[in-house]
Amino acid sequence: MARRHEAHERPRQGPDSGRYLLLSAVAMLAVAAVARMAVAGVADGRDAVAFGALIALGELLRLNLPGDRESAPVGTAGALAYALLIRVGRLPAHHAALQVVAVTAIGMIVGALPHVAAGRPAGMAGMASRLLAVGCAAFIFRPLAGGHAVGRYWWAALAAMTLAVAAAWLMDTIIAALVRTDTLRARFWVALRDEMAVQAPLGVATGTSAMLIAFAAEVMGLAAVAVFIAPLLVTQVAFRKYAGIRATYLQTIRALARVTEIGGYVETGHADRVSRLAVAVGRELGMSEPDLLELQYAALMHDIGQLSLRDPIPGGATVLISPEDQRRIAELGAEVIHQAEVLDNVAEIVRMQSDPCRPAEMGGEGVPPDPPLSSRIIRAANAFDDLVGTSDDPGRAAAAAERLRLDVASEYDPRVVDALSKVISRQSFARI
């Protein structure tokens, strides 16, 4: 059991049945679109080549957003702009929705080839989701593009474009939430809320750029592609820097957490195991992604206060020491984290991890409130790992969970213990 508990914290790499279904559906759509384009011929070939090249460039420059999300804003903007074209110069755009799908699919594949050649993941699920979103926009807008109202009145065109872009963004977000729900064993509505929060800023920039390119192409021709894609490139650089800073931040915290292991205060891998188990429990309880990130930071550094001890605790098992010593270690750890001056919430989570969860009947005036949910999760996850350690005995893991359940009345939040038991029983922490 504990061996699985030591698995790296990352989504599963192999496609599951849900991803197979997604990839199969998108593959059939792409093959049908390419076949139709091969039989019927390419309408407005110069436009198709220009936008296909832009989509390929966008896939080549794709980036990772927080939470290991993959995005290709430049390519997506180019694909959406191609779907929203009304005229290029004075010439009407005659291409159909299936041609948009075909050009987008080919551009994505060409842009993904360098990633595959470099040994990086192809990102098939992300490309499939984006292709479906672009196809949704194309099937909504292309039949309207030749209509009298959209072709003549800018406000009608803007309304139709906004509808198509919004539908595309919503489809992409829902698919991404479904994939994360299955991969991370999260709740769908929580995953959808997190996806919307993360994807909204870049989605607005991408959709706006696509509409600007489509409108500007009527006046500037294909030169509009180069002119209006520049602001999106700047936005992408900013997102890439933010993602890089966040990754460096987490690496620094992981390195700091290892100090207690190197110093012999805790068992090797303890902080990482507690962190992964705590995040799995947090997902089981429906915590949002920002709260999960703070929980992860706090769980990694929950034992940093042990560095102040003159003599290490045997095995680093704080569950076996007195409540006063637990509280002192938590206080000292919080003080260390406070010195960073940017992790105040994390410091408070660490400070209150030693506080027991009080039964509901003990509430009332003068009784301090329960510690934050993140603190209660870390308290239970730390106790479980202190009792199980690196043992691969399933009976020991079951006994540890049962001990936490018996101590619920005076020590642990029953909701947290129930969630922890569910995580352990289905071994989901091996898949986080």
N, C-alpha and C positions, 0 to 999 in steps of 0.2 A: 504493500500500500504506500509506504513512505517513499519507495523508489519512484513510483509514479509521481508522487508529490514533489520530487525534485526536478521534474521536467521543466524545460525552459518556458518562460512566459511569452508565448507567441501563438497566433492563430494556427490552426492546422494547415499544413501545406498542401496536402492532397485534396482534390475536389471531392465533395460528398455528393449524395444523391441530388440535393437541391442545386448544387452548382452544375452537376451534369445536366440537369433539366434546363437550367438557364443557358448553358453553352450549346446544348443541342438545339434549342429553339432559335437562338441567335444564328447558329451555323446554317440552319435550314433557311432562315430569312435572308442571310447574306448570299447563299448559293442561288436562291431564287432570284434575287435582285441582280446578281452578276449575269446569270443566264438570260434574264430578260433584257439586260443592257446589251449582251452579246448578240442576241437575235434581232432586237429592234434598232440597234445602233446607238451611238452616243450623241445625245443632243447637246449642242453648244460645247464642243470638245475642248476649246481653249479654256473656258470657265471650269470645266471638270478637272483639267490638268492643274490649273492654278490652285483651286481649292483642295484638290487631293494632295498637292505638295505641301500646302499649309497644314493640313491634318496630319500628314506624316511628320512634319517638323514638330508639331505639338506633341505627338506621341513620343518622339525622341526626347523632348524636354519635359516630360511628365515629372511630377513631384509627389512626395509623400506628405500628406497632411497629418496633424496630430491623431494618434490612435491607429497608426499604420494604415491610413487610408491613402489610396492612390488616386491621383487626379491629373488630368491633362487639359488645363484651362485654355491654352492656345489652340490645341486641336479641336476641342469641343466648340469653342467660339467660331472657328473656321467652318466646322460641319454645320452648326446651326445657321450661320450666315448663308451658306450654300442652300440650305433648306428654305431660307426666307427671301431669297432673291426674287425681285419682281422684274427689274431690268438691269442690264449691264450696259451703261452708256445709253444709247437710244434703242437698243435691241431688247425685245422682251426675252425673259428667261423661259425656255420651253421645257426644261428637264422635269421629269416626273419624280414622284416620291421614291420609287424603287431605284432610280438612278442615284438619288441622294444616298440611299442606303449602300448601294454598290460602291460609289466613290469613297464614302466614309470607311467602309470595311477595308477596301484596298489600301487607302491611306494609313489606316491604323496598323495593318499588317506590315507595310513597308517601314513605318516608324518604329515598330516593335522589334524588327530584325536585329538592329544593332544591340539592343538590350540582350537578346538571346545569344548573339555572338559573343558578348562580353561575359556571359555566364550568369546574368541577372534573370529573375523571373519574367516570363512573358507578360504576366498581368492579364490573363485571359478574362477573368471574371470582371475586372474593371472595364476592359474594352467592351465586353458584351453588354454591360450595363449602360455605358455611354452610347453604344450603337443603338440600343433599344430606345434610349431617350431621344436621340437625333431622329430615329425613324418615326417616333411619336410626333415630333414637331413637323416633320416633312409630310406625313399623312394628314395632319390637320391643316397645314398652310398651303401646300402645293395646289390642291383643288381650288383654293380661294385666290391664288396669285393671278390667275387669268380672268377673274371676275371683274365686273364693271366697277364696283365700289372700291375694292382694294387697289385696283390698278389706277384709279383716278383720284381718290381722296386720301390724303396722307393720314388723316385721323383714323380712317377705316383700316388702312394698312397697319398702323401702329397698334390698334386694338387687336387685330388678328395675330400680329407678331407676338404681342405680349401674352396672348392666350396660348400660343404654340410653345413659347419659351417656358412659361410657367408649367405647362403640362409636362414638358420634357424634364424640367428640374424636379418636379414632384415624382415622376416615374423613376428617375435615377436615384433619388433619395430613398424611396420606398424599397427598391431592389437592394440598395446598399444596406438598409436597415434589416431586411430579411436575411441577407447573407451573414451579417454580424450577429443576428439573433441566433442563428443556427451554429455558427462557428464558436461564439463565445458563451453560448447558453445564457444570453441576456434576455430580458423581457422585451417584446417587440415594441411596445409603446415607449419604453425608455430608450431603446436603440434608435427609434424613429426621431424622438425628441433630440437626442444627441446628434444624429446625422443632420437634422435641420439646422441646429445651432452652428455646427462646424461648416456645413456646405453653403449656408445662406450668403455670407459675404462674397465668397468666390463665385457663387452662382449668379448673384446680381451683376458682378463685374463681367462675367462671361456672357450672360444674356444681353446686357447693355451693349457690349462690344459687338456681338453678333448683329443686333438690330442697327447699330451705327454703320457697320460695314454694308449691310443690305441697302440701307437708304443712300449711303454715299456712293455706292456702285452705280446708281442711276446717273450721277453727275460726273464722277471721277473715273468710272470704269474699274478695271481690276487694280488700279493704283490704290484704291481705297483699302484693299487688303493690307498692304504694307503700312499705310498711314495709321489706320485705326487699330492695328494689332499691337502697336508699340506700347500704349498704356497698359495693356494686359500683360505684356512681358515685364513691365516694371512691377506690376502687382504680383506676378509670379515670383520675381526675385525676392520681394519682401516676404512672401509666404515661405519661400525656401530658407531664407535666413532665420525666420521665426522657428521653423521646424528644426533647423540645425541647432539653434540655441537651446531649444527644449530637449533635444537628444543629448547635448553636452551636459545640460543640467542634471538629467537622470544618471548619466554616466558618473558625474562627480559625486552624486549622492550614493550611488552603489559603491564607489571607491571608499567613501567615508564610512559606509556601513561595514566594510570589510576590515576596518581597523580593529574592531572588537574581536574578529576572528583571528587576525594575525597576532594580536596580543594575547590570545588564549583565553579570552573572557567568555566566549560562546563557541558552540560547535561550528565547524565549517559548514557553510550553506544555510545556517539558521535564519539569518535576516532575509535571504532570498526566498526561502520556503515560507516563512511567515508572511512575507509580502504577497506572494502569489496566492496563498490560501486566503488571505484577508481580502484581496481584490475579487476572488471568486465568490466569497461570501457576500461581499458588497453588491456584486451583480445579482446574486440570488435575491437580495433584498430590494433590488430596484434602484440602487443609487445612480445618480447622474454621472457622466464622464468627468466633469471637473472635480466632483467629490471623490471619485475613484482615484484620480491622479493624486490628490492630497493624501488619501488613504495609503496609496502605494509609497509615497515619500515617507510618511510617518511610520509605516510598518518597516521600511528598510532601516530607519534610524531609531527604532523604538528602544534598543538596548545601548545606545551611545553613552548613556549615563553610567554604565558599568565601568567605563574607563577611569572613573574617579575612585574606584574601590582599591584598597590597599591589597587585598587578597581576592582573586577571582572566585566567584561562586562555582562550586563543583558542577561542571557541565554547562555553566551559564544559565541554569534552570531557575529563573526568578519565581516560578510558580511554587517552588519549595521553600522560599524564604518568607520572613514575616511581612505582614502588610506595611509596617513602618519602613522596612528596608526597600520594599517595592516602591513605595511612595517617594522615598529619597532618591532612588535611581531615576525615576520618572522626572522628578523636579530638576535634577542635575542635567539630564538629557535635554529637557526643554530649554534650559538656560543656554546650553551649547548651541542649539538650533536657533534660538533668538538672536545670537550674535550675527547671523547672516543678514538680518533685518529685512528679509523678503519672504520668510517662511513662518510668519507669525501664527497662521492657522494651523500649520503642521506642528509647531511647537506646542500649541494648546492641546492638540490631539495626543501628543506624546505625554504631556504633563498629566492628563486625566486618564491615561490608560490603566493606572493602578487603582482608580476609584471603582468600588464595586457597584453593581446595578442594584438599586434599592427596589424592593417590592412595591407595588402600587399602593398598598394599604399604609405604607410608611410616609406617603406624601403629606404635605400640609405646610403650614406656616413654620418657618425656621428650619425646614429640612432642605438641604441643598438639592438642586435638580440632578437628574441622572447625567453622567458624562455624555459627550456627543456619541452618535452612533459609530463613527469611525473609531473612537477610543474603545468602545465596547467590543467591536469586531477584533481589534488588535489584541485586546485582553484575552479573548477566547482563542484566537488563532495562535498566539504565543504560548498559552497554556497547553494547547493540543500538541504543538511541536516540541515543547519541553518534555512532554510525557512520551512522545513517540520517537523523536529524534530521527536517526537514519535507519531505524529498524524496518525490516521488510515483512514483519509479522502482522498479518491482518487482524489477529486476535488482540494484539497490543493497541492497534489503532481503534478497534471497536471498544476496548476497555477505556481508552482515553476519552472517547466521545461520551461514553456512559458516565464517566466520572464528572465531566463538565455538566452533563444533564442533572446529575444528583446534586451538584453544587449551585444549581440555578437559583435556589431560594435566597442565597446569601452572596453570590459572587458574580454571576453572569446573566446577561439578558437572555431570556428564554427564546425570543425570536432569533437572536444571533446563533444560539446553540442549535436550534432546529435547522436553520439555514446551513450551518457548518456540517451538520449530520447529513443533510441532503447532498451537499457537495462531495463529501467523503463517500457516501454510498454509491453515487454514480461515477465517482472518480473523475469528475469534470475538471479538477485542477490540472490534470495531465494534458488538457486540451486548451488551456488558457494561453 
